[in-house]
Amino acid sequence: MPKTGRFLGLPYDFRPPTVARMRAGLWDPGERRVLVPKAFGWGFDVNVHALLRRIRLIPRS
């Protein structure tokens, strides 16, 4: 079984987590999507930066 991919339409990543991937999943100013693939596991994480930008607590750049 591959360590990354999609199953039942949801992304998965079972590689050992890294600080960079965990941080990118939770706070990525360069990503416009609120829901991003999990850094480890199955499903999605919330990109808090994109969420705050959408509710206008962070100005758009």
N, CA and C atoms as an extended XYZ file, in Angstrom:
183
Properties=species:S:1:pos:R:3:atomname:S:1:resname:S:1:resid:I:1 pbc="F F F"
N         0.853       -1.177        0.000 N   MET     1
C         0.000        0.000        0.000 CA  MET     1
C         0.903        1.245        0.000 C   MET     1
N         0.625        2.219       -0.879 N   PRO     2
C         1.420        3.451       -0.880 CA  PRO     2
C         1.202        4.255        0.404 C   PRO     2
N         2.192        5.032        0.792 N   LYS     3
C         2.107        5.812        2.027 CA  LYS     3
C         1.293        7.092        1.870 C   LYS     3
N         1.058        7.551        0.622 N   THR     4
C         0.216        8.727        0.386 CA  THR     4
C        -0.736        8.432       -0.758 C   THR     4
N        -1.874        9.108       -0.769 N   GLY     5
C        -2.836        8.921       -1.854 CA  GLY     5
C        -4.227        9.331       -1.416 C   GLY     5
N        -5.221        8.709       -2.041 N   ARG     6
C        -6.627        8.983       -1.712 CA  ARG     6
C        -7.342        7.648       -1.519 C   ARG     6
N        -8.280        7.620       -0.579 N   PHE     7
C        -9.114        6.453       -0.328 CA  PHE     7
C       -10.503        6.960       -0.015 C   PHE     7
N       -11.492        6.459       -0.731 N   LEU     8
C       -12.880        6.907       -0.603 CA  LEU     8
C       -12.990        8.419       -0.780 C   LEU     8
N       -12.143        8.968       -1.645 N   GLY     9
C       -12.191       10.383       -1.960 CA  GLY     9
C       -11.468       11.288       -0.970 C   GLY     9
N       -10.918       10.721        0.104 N   LEU    10
C       -10.211       11.522        1.112 CA  LEU    10
C        -8.714       11.270        1.019 C   LEU    10
N        -7.909       12.314        1.194 N   PRO    11
C        -6.468       12.134        1.130 CA  PRO    11
C        -5.937       11.447        2.384 C   PRO    11
N        -4.837       10.710        2.214 N   TYR    12
C        -4.153       10.135        3.374 CA  TYR    12
C        -2.652       10.285        3.189 C   TYR    12
N        -1.949       10.340        4.315 N   ASP    13
C        -0.500       10.440        4.319 CA  ASP    13
C        -0.007        9.729        5.578 C   ASP    13
N         0.607        8.565        5.400 N   PHE    14
C         1.083        7.786        6.534 CA  PHE    14
C         2.600        7.793        6.644 C   PHE    14
N         3.239        8.812        6.016 N   ARG    15
C         4.671        9.001        6.222 CA  ARG    15
C         4.869        9.557        7.626 C   ARG    15
N         6.033        9.314        8.224 N   PRO    16
C         6.282        9.917        9.544 CA  PRO    16
C         6.119       11.440        9.461 C   PRO    16
N         5.400       12.034       10.403 N   PRO    17
C         5.165       13.485       10.336 CA  PRO    17
C         6.447       14.271       10.576 C   PRO    17
N         6.534       15.431        9.944 N   THR    18
C         7.635       16.356       10.174 CA  THR    18
C         7.051       17.673       10.683 C   THR    18
N         7.879       18.444       11.331 N   VAL    19
C         7.431       19.740       11.842 CA  VAL    19
C         6.982       20.625       10.688 C   VAL    19
N         7.720       20.613        9.584 N   ALA    20
C         7.382       21.459        8.431 CA  ALA    20
C         6.018       21.084        7.848 C   ALA    20
N         5.725       19.787        7.700 N   ARG    21
C         4.428       19.379        7.150 CA  ARG    21
C         3.294       19.668        8.129 C   ARG    21
N         3.548       19.479        9.421 N   MET    22
C         2.512       19.770       10.420 CA  MET    22
C         2.199       21.266       10.420 C   MET    22
N         3.242       22.090       10.382 N   ARG    23
C         3.042       23.544       10.378 CA  ARG    23
C         2.327       23.988        9.108 C   ARG    23
N         2.721       23.438        7.970 N   ALA    24
C         2.087       23.813        6.705 CA  ALA    24
C         0.608       23.434        6.698 C   ALA    24
N         0.248       22.369        7.373 N   GLY    25
C        -1.151       21.972        7.426 CA  GLY    25
C        -1.997       22.878        8.290 C   GLY    25
N        -1.393       23.489        9.295 N   LEU    26
C        -2.153       24.315       10.225 CA  LEU    26
C        -2.034       25.817        9.954 C   LEU    26
N        -0.915       26.258        9.375 N   TRP    27
C        -0.697       27.695        9.154 CA  TRP    27
C         0.136       27.871        7.904 C   TRP    27
N        -0.505       28.042        6.762 N   ASP    28
C         0.204       28.213        5.495 CA  ASP    28
C        -0.340       29.444        4.788 C   ASP    28
N         0.334       30.596        4.942 N   PRO    29
C        -0.141       31.826        4.308 CA  PRO    29
C        -0.196       31.742        2.784 C   PRO    29
N         0.583       30.877        2.179 N   GLY    30
C         0.588       30.761        0.725 CA  GLY    30
C        -0.548       29.917        0.167 C   GLY    30
N        -1.272       29.238        1.007 N   GLU    31
C        -2.367       28.352        0.581 CA  GLU    31
C        -3.697       29.051        0.799 C   GLU    31
N        -4.533       29.085       -0.225 N   ARG    32
C        -5.837       29.754       -0.131 CA  ARG    32
C        -6.921       28.838        0.438 C   ARG    32
N        -6.726       27.524        0.349 N   ARG    33
C        -7.751       26.589        0.826 CA  ARG    33
C        -7.795       26.539        2.351 C   ARG    33
N        -8.993       26.434        2.898 N   VAL    34
C        -9.167       26.290        4.343 CA  VAL    34
C        -8.927       24.838        4.741 C   VAL    34
N        -9.455       23.909        3.975 N   LEU    35
C        -9.246       22.487        4.249 CA  LEU    35
C        -8.105       21.978        3.377 C   LEU    35
N        -7.067       21.478        4.025 N   VAL    36
C        -5.890       20.952        3.323 CA  VAL    36
C        -5.668       19.507        3.762 C   VAL    36
N        -5.038       18.679        2.927 N   PRO    37
C        -4.786       17.292        3.330 CA  PRO    37
C        -3.976       17.229        4.625 C   PRO    37
N        -4.301       16.250        5.466 N   LYS    38
C        -3.608       16.086        6.747 CA  LYS    38
C        -2.119       15.849        6.541 C   LYS    38
N        -1.333       16.348        7.480 N   ALA    39
C         0.108       16.109        7.460 CA  ALA    39
C         0.404       14.661        7.847 C   ALA    39
N        -0.451       14.062        8.657 N   PHE    40
C        -0.332       12.652        9.025 CA  PHE    40
C        -1.717       12.113        9.316 C   PHE    40
N        -2.082       11.060        8.640 N   GLY    41
C        -3.381       10.437        8.868 CA  GLY    41
C        -4.269       10.523        7.643 C   GLY    41
N        -5.573       10.414        7.876 N   TRP    42
C        -6.559       10.348        6.804 CA  TRP    42
C        -7.541       11.494        6.968 C   TRP    42
N        -7.753       12.275        5.926 N   GLY    43
C        -8.726       13.355        5.978 CA  GLY    43
C        -8.095       14.713        5.756 C   GLY    43
N        -8.657       15.708        6.412 N   PHE    44
C        -8.248       17.090        6.198 CA  PHE    44
C        -7.875       17.772        7.508 C   PHE    44
N        -7.001       18.778        7.413 N   ASP    45
C        -6.690       19.697        8.499 CA  ASP    45
C        -7.266       21.048        8.127 C   ASP    45
N        -7.427       21.925        9.111 N   VAL    46
C        -7.894       23.292        8.872 CA  VAL    46
C        -6.676       24.204        8.826 C   VAL    46
N        -6.526       24.913        7.715 N   ASN    47
C        -5.480       25.923        7.581 CA  ASN    47
C        -6.010       27.180        8.274 C   ASN    47
N        -5.561       27.401        9.508 N   VAL    48
C        -6.087       28.483       10.327 CA  VAL    48
C        -5.825       29.844        9.685 C   VAL    48
N        -4.694       30.018        9.047 N   HIS    49
C        -4.401       31.301        8.391 CA  HIS    49
C        -5.450       31.609        7.324 C   HIS    49
N        -5.760       30.655        6.481 N   ALA    50
C        -6.761       30.869        5.432 CA  ALA    50
C        -8.144       31.115        6.044 C   ALA    50
N        -8.454       30.427        7.128 N   LEU    51
C        -9.742       30.631        7.796 CA  LEU    51
C        -9.846       32.050        8.345 C   LEU    51
N        -8.800       32.518        9.020 N   LEU    52
C        -8.825       33.875        9.573 CA  LEU    52
C        -8.857       34.918        8.466 C   LEU    52
N        -8.209       34.645        7.359 N   ARG    53
C        -8.245       35.574        6.224 CA  ARG    53
C        -9.663       35.647        5.658 C   ARG    53
N       -10.347       34.526        5.612 N   ARG    54
C       -11.728       34.513        5.081 CA  ARG    54
C       -12.699       35.261        5.974 C   ARG    54
N       -12.507       35.185        7.273 N   ILE    55
C       -13.415       35.920        8.158 CA  ILE    55
C       -12.865       37.312        8.461 C   ILE    55
N       -11.849       37.701        7.696 N   ARG    56
C       -11.275       39.054        7.671 CA  ARG    56
C       -10.626       39.503        8.963 C   ARG    56
N       -10.039       38.556        9.711 N   LEU    57
C        -9.239       38.931       10.865 CA  LEU    57
C        -7.786       39.174       10.466 C   LEU    57
N        -7.414       38.688        9.278 N   ILE    58
C        -6.086       38.925        8.707 CA  ILE    58
C        -6.316       39.582        7.354 C   ILE    58
N        -5.678       40.730        7.110 N   PRO    59
C        -5.879       41.386        5.807 CA  PRO    59
C        -5.309       40.544        4.672 C   PRO    59
N        -5.973       40.627        3.527 N   ARG    60
C        -5.494       39.916        2.332 CA  ARG    60
C        -4.246       40.614        1.816 C   ARG    60
N        -3.298       39.811        1.344 N   SER    61
C        -2.057       40.414        0.840 CA  SER    61
C        -2.115       40.666       -0.641 C   SER    61
